[in-house]
Amino acid sequence: MLNVKKIPARNYEQLMEEQRGRIPVYCREWTNYNPSDPGITILENLTGVHLLLQTQIDEMPDAVKEKLLELLGYAPQKECCARLLLEPETDGEALLIPAGQPFALQDIVYETETQQKIPAGRITGIFAEDEEGMHDYSFLLQRELIFQAYAFGRQPKAGACLYFVMDVPLMPGEEAVLHISVAGQEKRNPFPEADWPIFGQVRWECYTKAGFVSVAMQDATRGFVQDGTLRWTQPCRPARYEKGKLSGYVWRAVLQESWYDMPPLLRHVTGFLFSAVQRETMAAVYSFRGASCVTPGCLLSEDGGVCVFCREPGERGYRRYTEWAGQPEPGRYYHRERETDGRDAFRFDGQLFGYGPDMEADAVKIVVYTKEMVKRYDLGRIYGYDGQEIRLPMGHVSAERFCVIAEREACGGRIYDFLEPGRSGCGVFSYVLHGEEGRLTVSDPGDYIGARLYAGSFAVTMGEAGNVRAGNVFTAVGMEGILFRNPVPGTGGRLRESTKQLRKRFASDLDKPWAAALPADYETLAAMTPGLCIGKVHAWTADERSEVWVAVMPALPEKFPQLSAVYRNVLEQRLENRRLLSVRVRVCAPLYIPVSVSGVVYVKPHYEKCREKIEETAAGELDYRNGPQRFGAPLLFHRLFRSLEVLECVDSIADLAIIPESGEGAVLDGRDIRPVPNGLLFPGSIKFEILQSPGEPS
């Protein structure tokens, strides 16, 4: 019942009346609707049970519905921050972007997760080399142009190369990111499964004094089959390459093997880029291995707050340290100094102050608060009763980096623990974060009854609103004079899935075939095959041999698309893993059957281009490749006749005839044509004699 849509407010009598009205739709032989009929009695019982169960489901709290769906393997999707790529508008200068750097687009804020360096220089040229020679595709770098270019030629063959040229060399160890936008892939199914299918084997190289050497490339385009990034780290020092117009520091893609269903077509190339996530950090926790000096990778706000915690030798929790202000007595202190790059360094001196951090991992934690969060980081006290709710300073809290700090009284002063949601165990403080609502619920206080909670890591996100369109201009706080653009849209942003959305997803998944039993299941599974361009699918059974045949026409730009070896292998593997054990599956290619049509058409006077309209209409009825007609659908004579007869310019039709031109694949059934199950008709010879209607003035 969880997958049934909520019934509108209706009583039993109204529901029964509706069910009686549906009887003729499903069974014309059922004519007795009186209460004495056993079928009506069964229908009354089922309607009553359905109404009672649905009423119980509707009255259930959302938490109970989620638990029931969880038993079926469906849990609400957590909120997720949108991600995008940004491109700085500079003159090819190197740029160092610190971790946590905010970028603003009106009220939407994006941040970098790690420190990122944009290499000096820029991409100055793109060239392709194939059997026809060298081609200059540098226009792909201009976002205003809409021209397209084939990456490896119109017929990709092994040995074709695609060159990317820079004016300044990348230094060894530098990372670079490009985004490639491709065209002509609108009908391709997405690629959810890694490395499946593969349409081309590409080797990446960069030019050095020793010649071209291999480069480890993270190619999200799958050999320029889909939009994606190229990400690599320069392995060694490059050398300048000269070949005709091609001049500069180059790396290239060399096509080793080609099984492309359609040649890769490039639309734009953008770079160099860096990634950012849509969230606004209000409080951040930075962890370090114990040392005499630690330096966070971000620039700390002048008007915010900083708390420093250290785990001392022999202890499990953390102690809070304060900034040394010249106190003569020993204590838990640190020095804070400003480095030349603008970052802050925190120094500890155990010999001078008597206390210092352990030398193990995560022994030092530095918590940074924004100005707004300084006033609201105190979340309250844990009282220990079941289901205690603690309000957070704001809603839409991201769970990706969330934790609280618990303050307890212990021997030698207060001790602090950093606690993430979802923890469990004896004595462990366990809680559930409701980020969208801005609260957390205590599941088990553990040993923390009476402890005080403070915000640790805390960031807010806007969910789907972060999936902004491409081409926006961002400003970076503290980086005046530099603008940033996103060449591609933001993706992946969402808020936590509601119970209503979860039920809808559950109901939708029930309608999807995960295994094949009926021919329609085979058709759906074949049409949804990842990575393929599928145009038409038809499945039918051969009962005497327990076989299921599946005919597939790829959605390719060819006039008569055929099944390649890659398509056939991928389809057979996908259907083989989902078939019934007693059934054999065979994948076959379409059989294209030409059909000729002829006749005499009398047209009305004063109409122009009558022949073009008549022939176009007839061709549309015959063209099974591009039209809505299914595999093996009969071509009905009366339908073709009617489609011509209703044209405004047509007065009457005589001697209309349709004949299959091929000796196989289709037969005449009276005046109709019936193709084989994998047959697709297409227009052959179309010969109409166009005459003016009798009795009309010439």
Secondary structure, DSSP 8 states (H G I E B T S, - for coil): -TTS----S--HHHHHHHHHHHHHHH-TT----STTSHHHHHHHHHHHHHHHHHHHHHHS-HHHHHHHHHHTT------B--EEEEEE--SS--EEE-TT-EEEETTEEEE-SS-EEE-SS-EEEEEEEETTEEEE-GGGG-TT----EESS-SS--TT-EEEEEESS---TT-EEEEEEEEES-TTB----STT-S--EEEEEEEEETTEEEE--EEETTTTTTSSEEEEEE--S----EEETTEEEEEEEEEEEEE--SS--EEEEEEES-EEEEE-EEEEEEEEE---SEE--SS---TTSEEEEEE--TT-SSBEEEEE--S-SS--SEEEEEE-TTS-EEEE--HHHHS----SSTT-EEEEEE-HHHHTT-EEEE----TT-EEE-SSSSB-STT--EEEEEEETTEEEEEEE-TT--STT--EEEEETTTTEEEEEE-TT-TT-EEEE-SEEE--GGGG---SS-EEEETT-TT-EEE-SS--B--B----HHHHHHHHHHHHTS-SS--SHHHHHHHHHT-TT-BEEEEEEEEEGGGTEEEEEEEE--SSSS----HHHHHHHHHHHHTTS-TT-EEEEE--EEEEEEEEEEEEE-TT-SSHHHHHHHHHHHHH-TTTSS--TT--B-HHHHHHHHHTSTTEEEEEEEEEEESSSSSEEEETTEEEE-TTEEEEEEEEEEEEEE-TTS--
